[in-house]
Amino acid sequence: MLNLCDILGGASGIGRAVCQALAAEGASIIVTDLNNQGAQETTDSLSKHADNKHLNYSLDVASGEEIQKVLECIISEYRKPPCILVNSAGITSDDFLLKMDEEKFDKVIEVNLKVKISHFSAKLLVSKSI
């Protein structure tokens, strides 16, 4: 099996394009996104090669618990962690900053800037001696 890649926010846009480009090169792709339908559509659109296997998981990158569960599923399924991690997850709130309530603002910052994946990935890999 070639590279195993986890693309956060792979249901559309740049994330989908990254998934398609890496799959075309023979990588196995894990599409993670809150948008389940979009993630499935991306997975269905990926190039198939003899040794690659594409899956998708629902994932809120702002949830450490979800990240940990998905990483454990990936390692269980592939017997190794992803060697390439692309964060293309992001949200917008079309509100003017001064009109945006604190909850919306916090969610934008949490998803776009404070991605917990690196922290939980490192902890999980160290705990499993990978």
C-alpha positions as CSV (number, residue, x, y, z in Angstrom):
1,M,0.0,0.0,0.0
2,L,1.2,3.4,-0.9
3,N,0.8,6.4,1.4
4,L,-2.2,6.6,3.7
5,C,-3.6,10.2,3.7
6,D,-6.1,11.7,6.0
7,I,-7.7,14.8,4.5
8,L,-9.6,16.9,7.0
9,G,-12.4,18.8,5.3
10,G,-12.3,16.6,2.2
11,A,-16.0,16.8,1.4
12,S,-15.6,19.8,-1.0
13,G,-13.4,22.5,-2.4
14,I,-9.7,22.4,-1.9
15,G,-10.0,19.3,0.4
16,R,-11.8,17.3,-2.4
17,A,-9.2,18.4,-4.9
18,V,-6.4,17.3,-2.6
19,C,-8.1,13.9,-2.1
20,Q,-8.4,13.4,-5.9
21,A,-4.8,14.4,-6.6
22,L,-3.4,12.1,-4.0
23,A,-5.6,9.2,-5.0
24,A,-4.6,9.7,-8.6
25,E,-1.0,9.1,-7.4
26,G,-2.0,5.8,-5.8
27,A,-2.5,6.9,-2.2
28,S,-5.2,5.5,0.0
29,I,-7.4,8.3,1.2
30,I,-9.4,8.9,4.4
31,V,-11.9,11.7,3.8
32,T,-12.9,13.3,7.1
33,D,-15.6,16.0,7.3
34,L,-18.8,17.0,9.1
35,N,-20.6,16.8,5.8
36,N,-21.2,13.1,5.5
37,Q,-22.9,13.3,2.0
38,G,-20.0,15.4,0.6
39,A,-17.4,13.0,2.2
40,Q,-19.1,10.0,0.5
41,E,-19.3,11.8,-2.8
42,T,-15.6,12.6,-2.6
43,T,-14.8,9.0,-1.7
44,D,-16.9,7.7,-4.6
45,S,-15.0,10.1,-7.0
46,L,-11.5,8.9,-6.1
47,S,-9.3,6.9,-8.5
48,K,-9.0,3.3,-7.7
49,H,-5.7,1.4,-7.9
50,A,-4.8,-2.1,-7.0
51,D,-3.5,-1.4,-3.5
52,N,-5.5,1.6,-2.4
53,K,-8.6,1.7,-0.2
54,H,-10.6,4.8,0.4
55,L,-12.9,5.4,3.4
56,N,-14.6,8.4,4.9
57,Y,-15.5,9.3,8.5
58,S,-17.7,12.0,10.0
59,L,-15.4,14.3,12.0
60,D,-15.7,17.5,13.9
61,V,-12.1,18.8,14.1
62,A,-13.0,20.8,17.1
63,S,-13.9,17.7,19.1
64,G,-10.9,15.9,20.7
65,E,-13.1,12.9,21.5
66,E,-14.2,12.5,17.9
67,I,-10.6,12.9,16.7
68,Q,-9.4,10.2,19.0
69,K,-12.2,7.8,17.9
70,V,-11.5,8.3,14.2
71,L,-7.7,7.9,14.6
72,E,-8.3,4.6,16.5
73,C,-10.7,3.5,13.7
74,I,-8.1,4.4,11.1
75,I,-5.3,2.5,12.8
76,S,-7.6,-0.5,13.4
77,E,-8.6,-0.6,9.7
78,Y,-5.3,0.1,8.1
79,R,-3.0,-1.2,10.8
80,K,-1.0,2.0,10.7
81,P,-1.6,5.7,11.2
82,P,-1.9,8.1,8.3
83,C,1.5,9.3,7.1
84,I,0.1,12.4,5.4
85,L,-2.4,14.7,7.2
86,V,-3.9,17.6,5.3
87,N,-6.0,20.1,7.2
88,S,-8.4,21.8,4.7
89,A,-11.2,21.9,7.3
90,G,-12.6,25.4,7.7
91,I,-15.8,27.3,8.3
92,T,-16.9,30.8,7.7
93,S,-19.5,32.9,9.3
94,D,-20.7,35.6,7.0
95,D,-21.5,37.9,9.8
96,F,-19.6,41.2,10.3
97,L,-17.1,40.6,13.1
98,L,-18.7,43.2,15.3
99,K,-22.2,41.7,14.8
100,M,-21.1,38.1,15.4
101,D,-22.0,36.6,18.7
102,E,-19.3,35.1,20.8
103,E,-20.4,31.5,20.2
104,K,-20.1,31.8,16.4
105,F,-16.8,33.6,16.7
106,D,-15.4,30.9,19.1
107,K,-16.5,28.1,16.7
108,V,-14.8,29.8,13.7
109,I,-11.6,30.2,15.7
110,E,-11.8,26.6,17.1
111,V,-12.2,25.0,13.6
112,N,-10.0,27.3,11.6
113,L,-7.1,27.9,14.0
114,K,-7.2,25.6,17.0
115,V,-7.3,22.3,15.3
116,K,-6.9,19.6,17.9
117,I,-5.8,16.8,15.5
118,S,-2.1,17.3,15.9
119,H,-2.3,17.1,19.7
120,F,-4.4,13.9,19.7
121,S,-2.5,12.3,16.8
122,A,0.8,12.7,18.7
123,K,-0.7,11.4,22.0
124,L,-2.2,8.4,20.3
125,L,0.9,7.5,18.3
126,V,3.1,7.8,21.4
127,S,0.7,5.7,23.5
128,K,0.8,2.9,20.8
129,S,4.6,3.2,20.3
130,I,4.1,3.9,16.6
